[in-house]
Amino acid sequence: MKRRRRIEDLAVQRIERLFELAEAEARDEREQRSKRYIELARAIGMRYRARIPKPLKMRLCKRCYALLIPGRNARVRLRGDYMTTTCLRCGQQMRRPYKASRAPSSRRGGKEK
């Protein structure tokens, strides 16, 4: 089990590094290379059954797997309790909550007397 955990940690490190490279390439307007780095990161995650960290996964389009950079290939809008990110390549919209969750209601947990 220890070996499995070590392999998974190494896979996550590689995924994070590939995301860094993909972002650098996307900012330099090398979209094909950026997309290739994302493909490699996803392949590593699937091969070693390692999850892509949530902050990185939130920066991917769910449909075309493009690295989303607000203002360049993504539009971000705040609506009520959630944030809507629109991929400008394929039009996919992703909604994520952005407000802090509220404390549980005293009526739900149980009555204290």
Secondary structure, DSSP 8 states (H G I E B T S, - for coil): -HHHHHHHHHHHHHHHHHHHHHHHHHHTT-HHHHHHHHHHHHHHHHHTT----HHHHTTB-TTT--B--BTTTEEEEEETTEEEEEETTT--EEEEE-S------HHHH----
